[in-house]
Amino acid sequence: MEKSPPEPAPAAAAEEVAARFRSLVDPDHVASIRQTQHLILGRLQDSNAVLTHFNEYSEQCFAEVASDFASKARLLKSMKADLEHIFTKLRGMKRRLAATYPDAFPDGAMSKTMDQRPDLESPLD
């Protein structure tokens, strides 16, 4: 029965592996990579600070104009409803005029002038 050589202690084996890894990599390259990473980290932190400030400023501006925007939107909706009512009345008046005075409007002229306004519900191109 032969005895196998004694196994090295785990700490010594770990030191040997670490030493071999250190010999594979140039310390100057590692230092250069760390310096570049530090520079990139600084730039990212600066960018993050600028974007945070911009977001806070944007929130403040939006808070200032949000109520005004909402009131203007309500005003536009009421104006649209008023205009719809006016155009409905005008179309009725045109129909009554065409029915009362048929010879005042040549054939086909009334259909062209009956409703020439744009459709407000269709999306803009």
GROMACS elastic network, one bead per residue, 0.5 to 0.9 nm:
[ bonds ]
;  ai    aj funct       b0    kb
    3     6     6  0.85305   500
    4     7     6  0.84281   500
    6     9     6  0.89672   500
    7    10     6  0.86420   500
    8    11     6  0.82633   500
    8    12     6  0.64030   500
    8    13     6  0.63766   500
    9    12     6  0.52893   500
    9    13     6  0.63309   500
    9    14     6  0.87388   500
   10    13     6  0.50478   500
   10    14     6  0.61265   500
   10    15     6  0.85814   500
   11    14     6  0.50964   500
   11    15     6  0.61868   500
   11    16     6  0.86267   500
   12    15     6  0.50310   500
   12    16     6  0.61922   500
   12    17     6  0.87292   500
   13    16     6  0.50307   500
   13    17     6  0.62632   500
   13    18     6  0.85852   500
   14    17     6  0.51415   500
   14    18     6  0.60865   500
   14    19     6  0.84907   500
   15    18     6  0.50800   500
   15    19     6  0.60089   500
   15    20     6  0.85861   500
   16    19     6  0.51226   500
   16    20     6  0.62698   500
   16    21     6  0.87464   500
   17    20     6  0.51689   500
   17    21     6  0.62888   500
   17    22     6  0.86667   500
   18    21     6  0.51239   500
   18    22     6  0.61554   500
   18    23     6  0.86134   500
   19    22     6  0.50717   500
   19    23     6  0.62243   500
   19    24     6  0.88421   500
   20    23     6  0.50649   500
   20    24     6  0.65066   500
   21    24     6  0.51634   500
   21    25     6  0.68199   500
   22    25     6  0.55441   500
   22    26     6  0.76326   500
   22    27     6  0.79813   500
   23    26     6  0.72310   500
   23    27     6  0.89294   500
   25    28     6  0.87004   500
   25    29     6  0.74901   500
   25    30     6  0.74470   500
   26    29     6  0.53853   500
   26    30     6  0.65709   500
   26    31     6  0.88680   500
   27    30     6  0.50201   500
   27    31     6  0.61399   500
   27    32     6  0.85459   500
   28    31     6  0.50611   500
   28    32     6  0.61112   500
   28    33     6  0.86164   500
   29    33     6  0.61223   500
   29    34     6  0.85717   500
   30    33     6  0.50842   500
   30    34     6  0.61564   500
   30    35     6  0.85763   500
   31    34     6  0.50807   500
   31    35     6  0.61095   500
   31    36     6  0.86002   500
   32    35     6  0.50960   500
   32    36     6  0.61769   500
   32    37     6  0.85637   500
   33    36     6  0.51069   500
   33    37     6  0.60796   500
   33    38     6  0.85456   500
   34    37     6  0.50243   500
   34    38     6  0.60872   500
   34    39     6  0.85940   500
   35    38     6  0.50585   500
   35    39     6  0.62119   500
   35    40     6  0.86704   500
   36    39     6  0.50328   500
   36    40     6  0.61569   500
   36    41     6  0.85076   500
   37    40     6  0.50721   500
   37    41     6  0.60354   500
   37    42     6  0.86254   500
   38    41     6  0.50060   500
   38    42     6  0.62677   500
   38    43     6  0.87391   500
   39    42     6  0.51741   500
   39    43     6  0.63655   500
   39    44     6  0.87130   500
   40    43     6  0.50885   500
   40    44     6  0.61140   500
   40    45     6  0.85546   500
   41    44     6  0.51055   500
   41    45     6  0.61211   500
   41    46     6  0.86014   500
   42    45     6  0.51263   500
   42    46     6  0.61966   500
   42    47     6  0.86163   500
   43    46     6  0.50614   500
   43    47     6  0.61223   500
   43    48     6  0.85058   500
   44    47     6  0.50009   500
   44    48     6  0.59950   500
   44    49     6  0.85502   500
   45    49     6  0.61830   500
   45    50     6  0.86729   500
   46    49     6  0.51026   500
   46    50     6  0.62617   500
   46    51     6  0.86655   500
   47    50     6  0.50995   500
   47    51     6  0.61287   500
   47    52     6  0.84923   500
   48    51     6  0.51468   500
   48    52     6  0.60282   500
   48    53     6  0.85593   500
   49    52     6  0.50966   500
   49    53     6  0.61750   500
   49    54     6  0.85868   500
   50    53     6  0.51557   500
   50    54     6  0.61550   500
   50    55     6  0.86496   500
   51    55     6  0.60633   500
   51    56     6  0.85695   500
   52    55     6  0.51208   500
   52    56     6  0.62442   500
   52    57     6  0.86168   500
   53    56     6  0.51641   500
   53    57     6  0.61642   500
   53    58     6  0.85673   500
   54    57     6  0.50291   500
   54    58     6  0.60108   500
   54    59     6  0.85510   500
   55    58     6  0.50076   500
   55    59     6  0.61174   500
   55    60     6  0.85812   500
   56    59     6  0.51534   500
   56    60     6  0.62576   500
   56    61     6  0.87285   500
   57    60     6  0.50854   500
   57    61     6  0.62122   500
   57    62     6  0.85823   500
   58    61     6  0.50994   500
   58    62     6  0.60341   500
   58    63     6  0.84832   500
   59    62     6  0.51050   500
   59    63     6  0.60697   500
   59    64     6  0.86518   500
   60    63     6  0.51256   500
   60    64     6  0.63631   500
   60    65     6  0.89454   500
   61    64     6  0.51156   500
   61    65     6  0.64464   500
   61    66     6  0.84689   500
   62    65     6  0.52412   500
   62    66     6  0.55810   500
   63    66     6  0.53332   500
   63    67     6  0.75456   500
   64    67     6  0.71672   500
   64    68     6  0.78548   500
   65    68     6  0.51599   500
   65    69     6  0.59186   500
   65    70     6  0.85342   500
   66    69     6  0.50349   500
   66    70     6  0.61120   500
   66    71     6  0.86419   500
   67    70     6  0.50619   500
   67    71     6  0.62049   500
   67    72     6  0.86024   500
   68    71     6  0.51844   500
   68    72     6  0.61734   500
   68    73     6  0.85812   500
   69    72     6  0.51280   500
   69    73     6  0.61240   500
   69    74     6  0.86658   500
   70    73     6  0.50611   500
   70    74     6  0.62630   500
   70    75     6  0.86288   500
   71    74     6  0.50808   500
   71    75     6  0.61575   500
   71    76     6  0.86571   500
   72    76     6  0.61401   500
   72    77     6  0.86023   500
   73    76     6  0.51005   500
   73    77     6  0.62395   500
   73    78     6  0.86994   500
   74    77     6  0.50969   500
   74    78     6  0.62444   500
   74    79     6  0.85782   500
   75    78     6  0.51841   500
   75    79     6  0.60975   500
   75    80     6  0.85559   500
   76    80     6  0.60558   500
   76    81     6  0.86096   500
   77    80     6  0.50419   500
   77    81     6  0.62790   500
   77    82     6  0.86499   500
   78    81     6  0.50471   500
   78    82     6  0.61622   500
   78    83     6  0.85944   500
   79    83     6  0.60713   500
   79    84     6  0.85035   500
   80    83     6  0.50755   500
   80    84     6  0.60843   500
   80    85     6  0.85847   500
   80   120     6  0.86538   500
   81    84     6  0.50668   500
   81    85     6  0.62638   500
   81    86     6  0.86900   500
   82    85     6  0.50967   500
   82    86     6  0.62190   500
   82    87     6  0.86855   500
   83    87     6  0.60462   500
   83    88     6  0.84054   500
   84    87     6  0.51867   500
   84    88     6  0.60753   500
   84    89     6  0.86218   500
   85    88     6  0.50978   500
   85    89     6  0.62605   500
   85    90     6  0.86707   500
   86    89     6  0.51284   500
   86    90     6  0.61638   500
   86    91     6  0.86609   500
   87    91     6  0.60758   500
   87    92     6  0.85376   500
   87   115     6  0.84189   500
   87   117     6  0.87215   500
   88    91     6  0.52237   500
   88    92     6  0.63273   500
   88    93     6  0.87389   500
   89    92     6  0.50968   500
   89    93     6  0.62262   500
   89    94     6  0.86689   500
   90    94     6  0.61172   500
   90    95     6  0.85884   500
   90   114     6  0.88510   500
   91    94     6  0.50636   500
   91    95     6  0.62068   500
   91    96     6  0.86796   500
   91   114     6  0.63336   500
   91   115     6  0.71549   500
   92    95     6  0.51224   500
   92    96     6  0.62370   500
   92    97     6  0.86096   500
   93    96     6  0.51014   500
   93    97     6  0.61012   500
   93    98     6  0.85395   500
   94    97     6  0.50660   500
   94    98     6  0.60931   500
   94    99     6  0.85347   500
   94   110     6  0.80631   500
   94   113     6  0.88525   500
   94   114     6  0.69326   500
   95    98     6  0.50669   500
   95    99     6  0.60978   500
   95   100     6  0.85315   500
   95   110     6  0.84238   500
   95   114     6  0.80273   500
   96   100     6  0.59412   500
   96   101     6  0.83695   500
   97   100     6  0.50669   500
   97   101     6  0.57935   500
   97   102     6  0.77078   500
   97   104     6  0.88192   500
   98   101     6  0.53209   500
   98   102     6  0.50747   500
   98   103     6  0.82335   500
   98   104     6  0.75773   500
   98   105     6  0.67381   500
   98   110     6  0.73080   500
   99   102     6  0.56057   500
  101   104     6  0.54487   500
  101   105     6  0.74087   500
  102   105     6  0.58229   500
  102   106     6  0.77743   500
  102   107     6  0.88093   500
  103   106     6  0.64792   500
  103   107     6  0.86841   500
  105   108     6  0.81341   500
  105   109     6  0.62046   500
  105   110     6  0.64256   500
  106   109     6  0.55648   500
  106   110     6  0.75081   500
  107   110     6  0.72171   500
  107   111     6  0.84888   500
  108   111     6  0.53984   500
  108   112     6  0.66233   500
  109   112     6  0.53814   500
  109   113     6  0.65119   500
  109   114     6  0.85357   500
  110   113     6  0.52043   500
  110   114     6  0.56346   500
  111   114     6  0.51038   500
  111   115     6  0.76810   500
  112   115     6  0.71460   500
  112   116     6  0.72915   500
  113   116     6  0.60942   500
  115   118     6  0.85405   500
  117   120     6  0.85660   500
  118   121     6  0.88458   500
  118   122     6  0.86141   500
  119   122     6  0.57855   500
  119   123     6  0.89204   500
  120   123     6  0.79038   500
